[in-house]
Amino acid sequence: MTVEVRIPTMMRPDAGGQATAQANGSTVAEVLEDLVLQFPRLQGKFTNEDGSLHKFVNVYVNDEDVRYLERLDTKVADGDEIAILPAVAGG
Amino acid sequence: MRHSSVLDLIGDTPLVDVSPLSPNADVRILAKLEGQNPGGSAKDRIALAMVEAAEKDGTLRPGQTLIEPSSGNTGIGLAMVCRVKGYPIRIVMPENVSPERSQLLEIFGASIIYSPGAEGSNGAVRMAQRLADDDPSLAFLYQYANDANPRAHYEGTGPEIWRDCPEVTHFVAGLGTSGTLMGVGRYLKEQNPDVQVWAVEPPAGEMVDGLRNLDDGYIPPVFEKWHGPDLLDRKLIVRPRESITWVRRLVDEVGVFAGISSGAVMAGAAKAAERIDGAGVVVTVFPDGGWKYLSSGAWTDDLDQVEDRARRINYW
């Protein structure tokens, strides 16, 4: 599966300055791994050492936060849009 | 009806049926119009609750100056409460909020300290924390960590919704401090564990360009203390264009003049309605009315222009 990934501003310097990238995988975890293969400097930016999602990173598949789906095991399909965003406040 | 203080007008807001906008004929959608509060938003509830809790436990003394980070509505609510009760107040606010928010704060007598717009609310929180640390004479109620925030919704908004709509199956609200979602969500699930709680977030794109690394991220302590990850069933982002489209449909199709974040939660409510199999009742909270966003051109200007503006100005 090929999906488009939106990269947050703060991570773009580690992703060749790109705002979006194409990546392959059938789950969110596989897509993020493929992204790290393309941009090795992203290693460790999304996940903790135990492989879980970093506390201040939110990942969305078609605008839904994967923490409330199947987390990193959330399935992705061809043409899905994945967005990575930092956790922010409102109010 | 006669009241002794404007503060007595806070809460007990109307719930209005906006089902003509439901994409699913079997699902009704009802919206709680928090813009009917005297300071114009849901934040009046937490402003009063936080000030009264601080008066009670002694952290706020007569005449003491308050400081609070806010993208607008909490500041306005607090400024109104402080005007009535005689406390000076300083609000730390991102510089890129709608001009009406600054105007209202000034009208209620607050002084405004601007934080970098590109850091969003996270920047305002950090600056207020620093200023409060530097000057211990200031009272810092800190809405993001103050238990009186979700409690105001647990004791007020939640019971009002249950009283007016016990058939609720889904509750959809915006995620900022998480106070509304935690307070109402917990209350409704205690009444009926099958109620689904959905959170709607703004896309934190260009508005937080100033965040340079992940340590600038922020999760409100209220969200963690009230077990947000367990309480929420779904969380989704709604884009500026979608928010504006729904804010227009609200006026055009059901005559409801609501703020831009209300357009976002309405989009979330419609998504929930689409996915419900069988009958359902979605209850949502419209945090404020449209008045503070007239300058956004949301109802009048070309959609592309408004969308572009919404990417740069913090309307949440």
Chai-1 contact restraints between the chains, C-beta under 6 A:
chainA,res_idxA,chainB,res_idxB,connection_type,confidence,min_distance_angstrom,max_distance_angstrom,comment,restraint_id
A,T9,B,D209,contact,1.0,0.0,6.0,A-B,restraint_1
A,M10,B,L211,contact,1.0,0.0,6.0,A-B,restraint_2
A,M10,B,R212,contact,1.0,0.0,6.0,A-B,restraint_3
A,M10,B,N213,contact,1.0,0.0,6.0,A-B,restraint_4
A,F56,B,L214,contact,1.0,0.0,6.0,A-B,restraint_5
A,F56,B,G217,contact,1.0,0.0,6.0,A-B,restraint_6
A,Y60,B,I237,contact,1.0,0.0,6.0,A-B,restraint_7
A,D63,B,L236,contact,1.0,0.0,6.0,A-B,restraint_8
A,D63,B,I237,contact,1.0,0.0,6.0,A-B,restraint_9
A,E64,B,L236,contact,1.0,0.0,6.0,A-B,restraint_10
A,D65,B,K235,contact,1.0,0.0,6.0,A-B,restraint_11
A,Y68,B,L232,contact,1.0,0.0,6.0,A-B,restraint_12
A,Y68,B,R234,contact,1.0,0.0,6.0,A-B,restraint_13
A,Y68,B,K235,contact,1.0,0.0,6.0,A-B,restraint_14
A,L85,B,A204,contact,1.0,0.0,6.0,A-B,restraint_15
A,P86,B,L211,contact,1.0,0.0,6.0,A-B,restraint_16
A,P86,B,G217,contact,1.0,0.0,6.0,A-B,restraint_17
A,A87,B,G217,contact,1.0,0.0,6.0,A-B,restraint_18
A,A87,B,Y218,contact,1.0,0.0,6.0,A-B,restraint_19
A,A87,B,I219,contact,1.0,0.0,6.0,A-B,restraint_20
A,V88,B,G120,contact,1.0,0.0,6.0,A-B,restraint_21
A,V88,B,N122,contact,1.0,0.0,6.0,A-B,restraint_22
A,V88,B,A204,contact,1.0,0.0,6.0,A-B,restraint_23
A,V88,B,V208,contact,1.0,0.0,6.0,A-B,restraint_24
A,A89,B,S121,contact,1.0,0.0,6.0,A-B,restraint_25
A,A89,B,N122,contact,1.0,0.0,6.0,A-B,restraint_26
A,A89,B,V125,contact,1.0,0.0,6.0,A-B,restraint_27
A,A89,B,Y218,contact,1.0,0.0,6.0,A-B,restraint_28
A,G90,B,S121,contact,1.0,0.0,6.0,A-B,restraint_29
A,G90,B,G176,contact,1.0,0.0,6.0,A-B,restraint_30
A,G90,B,W316,contact,1.0,0.0,6.0,A-B,restraint_31
A,G91,B,T74,contact,1.0,0.0,6.0,A-B,restraint_32
A,G91,B,Q143,contact,1.0,0.0,6.0,A-B,restraint_33
A,G91,B,G176,contact,1.0,0.0,6.0,A-B,restraint_34
A,G91,B,T177,contact,1.0,0.0,6.0,A-B,restraint_35
